[in-house]
């Protein structure tokens, strides 16, 4: 019987190697992601089958050794010749050393391999190619055949392991049954791809990678529990590298049995003999069917929220002429007959052009050119119509500039049927249209105008361009606002740009100051020149007039002198004296015996007693 068990173990090993290799080749040729990830289980199972086969050989040697010892030790004369030490039983000693050192070390390596394989496969699935349709039918047929072969071999080995208590056959049997499940699932994924659902293959592949990580965690927990497991004398230890999760996946019907065996092994508690276990074993199928029924009934009720609209499909086609469900409660056929897709058509959505917003950036109120305020800001080309720099140098001026623009675009879905059925990836298409139209518009406007007085006009024109293109593609979207939230130079040159703008402002300030100085000084200079000219003309006129008057006076004086020389001289003398003393104080001295009348101007009072009659009388 031992040789038959070894043969079964060798057949299991060969089946895992040949069928697993063939499944890997077919999955690789068809780019079946689920098949390629599932082969990783079979590869790890191959190593477990090799170790279990080697362990079977050690146990067989130990049994043969014990049989030989029993035969040779029969009789009283021969009993004293044999002792039960390591030298007498080398096969048992080899098996004990193998179980004590190699099996735990292999289990640790298996745990690390499972974790590394699960993580690397998860990363690989991000860039892995999709399933090829031209190879789908062949891959589906071969995967189904491999599933049948894996099932037959695994079921036979699992039966032998259970009936004859051959625990070392169980690891390979579990992996063979899991290979059957993997091959069947891969065939189903290939069938779904053939019927137009290619994403199912990638989803199942991710599930397989996640299960591989869970198996790694289970192996680690088993290693820890093995350290603290109570040792019962005479009781065989569980195969350390035999995964209960792998056995459960290969034989889903043995869920409760597996749990009971685990409890029996860890705590010595006979769960399989309790009434609760027997009740679950009998009623489990009905409980599962009841849960599935409740789950299907729950899919017959759908609630469309107030801000949403729904699309009702029956077997993948819209129901009725419209098929649009307004907010409310609806009843439908269970999944997968009827399906409802809900969309937020009464909410305003936002796409961002030129940057990627963050939660922290949305709370920032002050935007500085020289400081980053978003996670990613993209530099866009903008036209530059200022060619003045080319006049001073021989270099040809650049016709474009780089500019960082932050443009949130607000939109809402106005036609849910167009949004759902016209295009496969409507949100991505909308974002691509918005980016293309913004880039196309910016290359046609002047950078200085865009950053100053042309922002409102640019916003309106970009909104019109984007809406026109969306209507051409029949996306069913209405653009509500295109906001130029921030328009500034790239961060690397923002400081230099500010210096240039500052220099331009200083230049304009100096020019306006010079114009103001000119406006002030030129009229004043003209007024001063006019005043000086008029004063000169007046002085010249006065000089000429005085000279003419003096000349005329001289003629008259000659006539007066000729008429009476003495009178003329006396009169001239008195006039000259009168002019000479016009501003001089005069004192009149009179004699006491005269009767002259003297008029005095008493406004200028020289002395208090002058003109005081009372004093004069004294």
ZIRATA-V630332 format. One record per backbone hydrogen bond with DSSP energy under -1.0 kcal/mol. NH is the residue of the N-H (numbers start at 1). CO is the residue of the C=O. If there is no record, write none. Layout:
BEGIN
nh=NH co=CO
nh=NH co=CO
END
This chain:
BEGIN
nh=5 co=1
nh=6 co=2
nh=7 co=3
nh=8 co=4
nh=9 co=5
nh=10 co=6
nh=11 co=7
nh=12 co=8
nh=13 co=9
nh=14 co=10
nh=15 co=11
nh=16 co=12
nh=17 co=13
nh=18 co=14
nh=19 co=15
nh=21 co=17
nh=22 co=18
nh=23 co=19
nh=24 co=20
nh=25 co=21
nh=26 co=22
nh=27 co=23
nh=28 co=24
nh=29 co=25
nh=30 co=26
nh=32 co=27
nh=36 co=32
nh=37 co=33
nh=38 co=34
nh=39 co=35
nh=40 co=37
nh=42 co=38
nh=43 co=39
nh=44 co=40
nh=45 co=41
nh=46 co=42
nh=47 co=43
nh=48 co=44
nh=49 co=45
nh=50 co=46
nh=51 co=47
nh=52 co=48
nh=53 co=49
nh=54 co=50
nh=55 co=51
nh=56 co=52
nh=57 co=53
nh=58 co=54
nh=59 co=55
nh=60 co=56
nh=61 co=57
nh=62 co=58
nh=63 co=59
nh=64 co=60
nh=65 co=61
nh=66 co=62
nh=67 co=63
nh=68 co=64
nh=69 co=65
nh=70 co=66
nh=71 co=67
nh=72 co=68
nh=73 co=69
nh=85 co=83
nh=89 co=85
nh=93 co=89
nh=94 co=90
nh=95 co=91
nh=96 co=92
nh=97 co=93
nh=98 co=94
nh=99 co=95
nh=100 co=96
nh=101 co=97
nh=103 co=98
nh=105 co=101
nh=106 co=102
nh=107 co=103
nh=108 co=104
nh=109 co=105
nh=110 co=106
nh=111 co=107
nh=112 co=108
nh=113 co=109
nh=114 co=110
nh=115 co=111
nh=116 co=112
nh=117 co=113
nh=118 co=114
nh=119 co=115
nh=120 co=116
nh=121 co=117
nh=122 co=118
nh=123 co=119
nh=124 co=120
nh=125 co=121
nh=127 co=124
nh=132 co=30
nh=136 co=133
nh=139 co=135
nh=140 co=136
nh=141 co=137
nh=142 co=138
nh=143 co=139
nh=144 co=140
nh=145 co=141
nh=146 co=142
nh=147 co=143
nh=148 co=144
nh=149 co=145
nh=150 co=146
nh=151 co=147
nh=152 co=148
nh=153 co=149
nh=154 co=150
nh=155 co=151
nh=156 co=152
nh=157 co=153
nh=158 co=154
nh=159 co=155
nh=160 co=156
nh=161 co=157
nh=162 co=158
nh=163 co=159
nh=164 co=160
nh=166 co=161
nh=167 co=165
nh=169 co=166
nh=173 co=169
nh=174 co=170
nh=175 co=171
nh=176 co=172
nh=177 co=173
nh=178 co=174
nh=179 co=175
nh=180 co=176
nh=181 co=177
nh=182 co=178
nh=183 co=179
nh=184 co=180
nh=185 co=181
nh=186 co=182
nh=187 co=183
nh=188 co=184
nh=189 co=185
nh=190 co=186
nh=191 co=187
nh=192 co=188
nh=193 co=189
nh=194 co=190
nh=195 co=191
nh=196 co=193
nh=197 co=192
nh=200 co=197
nh=203 co=199
nh=204 co=200
nh=205 co=201
nh=206 co=202
nh=207 co=203
nh=208 co=204
nh=209 co=205
nh=210 co=206
nh=211 co=207
nh=212 co=208
nh=213 co=209
nh=214 co=210
nh=215 co=211
nh=216 co=212
nh=217 co=213
nh=218 co=214
nh=219 co=215
nh=220 co=216
nh=221 co=217
nh=222 co=218
nh=223 co=219
nh=224 co=220
nh=225 co=221
nh=226 co=222
nh=227 co=223
nh=228 co=224
nh=235 co=232
nh=242 co=239
nh=247 co=243
nh=248 co=244
nh=249 co=245
nh=250 co=246
nh=251 co=247
nh=254 co=251
nh=255 co=252
nh=258 co=254
nh=259 co=255
nh=260 co=256
nh=261 co=257
nh=262 co=258
nh=263 co=259
nh=264 co=260
nh=265 co=261
nh=266 co=262
nh=267 co=263
nh=268 co=264
nh=271 co=269
nh=274 co=271
nh=278 co=274
nh=279 co=275
nh=280 co=276
nh=281 co=277
nh=282 co=278
nh=283 co=279
nh=284 co=280
nh=287 co=283
nh=288 co=284
nh=289 co=285
nh=290 co=286
nh=291 co=287
nh=292 co=288
nh=293 co=289
nh=294 co=290
nh=295 co=291
nh=296 co=292
nh=297 co=293
nh=298 co=294
nh=300 co=297
nh=302 co=330
nh=304 co=328
nh=308 co=305
nh=309 co=343
nh=310 co=325
nh=311 co=341
nh=312 co=323
nh=313 co=339
nh=314 co=317
nh=315 co=337
nh=317 co=314
nh=319 co=312
nh=325 co=310
nh=328 co=304
nh=330 co=302
nh=332 co=300
nh=337 co=334
nh=338 co=334
nh=339 co=313
nh=341 co=311
nh=343 co=309
nh=345 co=343
nh=346 co=307
nh=349 co=411
nh=351 co=409
nh=353 co=407
nh=356 co=376
nh=362 co=358
nh=371 co=368
nh=375 co=356
nh=378 co=354
nh=380 co=403
nh=382 co=401
nh=383 co=442
nh=384 co=399
nh=390 co=387
nh=391 co=388
nh=401 co=382
nh=403 co=380
nh=404 co=488
nh=406 co=486
nh=407 co=353
nh=409 co=351
nh=410 co=481
nh=411 co=349
nh=412 co=478
nh=414 co=476
nh=415 co=476
nh=419 co=415
nh=420 co=416
nh=421 co=417
nh=422 co=418
nh=429 co=425
nh=430 co=426
nh=431 co=427
nh=432 co=428
nh=433 co=429
nh=434 co=430
nh=435 co=431
nh=436 co=432
nh=437 co=433
nh=438 co=434
nh=439 co=435
nh=440 co=436
nh=441 co=437
nh=442 co=438
nh=443 co=439
nh=444 co=441
nh=445 co=442
nh=447 co=383
nh=450 co=446
nh=451 co=447
nh=454 co=449
nh=458 co=454
nh=459 co=455
nh=460 co=456
nh=461 co=457
nh=462 co=458
nh=463 co=459
nh=464 co=460
nh=465 co=461
nh=466 co=462
nh=467 co=463
nh=468 co=464
nh=469 co=465
nh=470 co=466
nh=471 co=467
nh=472 co=468
nh=473 co=469
nh=475 co=470
nh=478 co=412
nh=480 co=410
nh=481 co=410
nh=483 co=408
nh=485 co=406
nh=485 co=483
nh=486 co=406
nh=488 co=404
nh=493 co=490
nh=497 co=493
nh=498 co=494
nh=499 co=495
nh=500 co=496
nh=501 co=497
nh=502 co=498
nh=503 co=499
nh=504 co=500
nh=505 co=501
nh=506 co=502
nh=507 co=503
nh=508 co=504
nh=509 co=505
nh=510 co=506
nh=511 co=507
nh=512 co=508
nh=513 co=509
nh=514 co=510
nh=515 co=511
nh=516 co=512
nh=517 co=513
nh=518 co=514
nh=519 co=515
nh=520 co=516
nh=521 co=517
nh=522 co=518
nh=524 co=520
nh=525 co=521
nh=526 co=522
nh=527 co=523
nh=528 co=524
nh=529 co=525
nh=530 co=526
nh=531 co=527
nh=532 co=528
nh=533 co=529
nh=534 co=530
nh=535 co=531
nh=536 co=532
nh=537 co=533
nh=538 co=534
nh=539 co=535
nh=540 co=536
nh=541 co=537
nh=542 co=538
nh=543 co=539
nh=544 co=540
nh=545 co=541
nh=546 co=542
nh=547 co=543
nh=548 co=544
nh=549 co=545
nh=550 co=546
nh=551 co=547
nh=552 co=548
nh=553 co=549
nh=554 co=550
nh=555 co=551
nh=556 co=552
nh=557 co=553
nh=558 co=554
nh=559 co=555
nh=560 co=556
nh=561 co=557
nh=562 co=558
nh=563 co=559
nh=564 co=560
nh=568 co=564
nh=569 co=565
nh=570 co=566
nh=571 co=567
nh=572 co=568
nh=573 co=569
nh=574 co=570
nh=575 co=571
nh=576 co=572
nh=577 co=573
nh=578 co=574
nh=579 co=575
nh=580 co=576
nh=581 co=577
nh=584 co=581
nh=612 co=609
nh=616 co=612
nh=617 co=613
nh=618 co=614
END
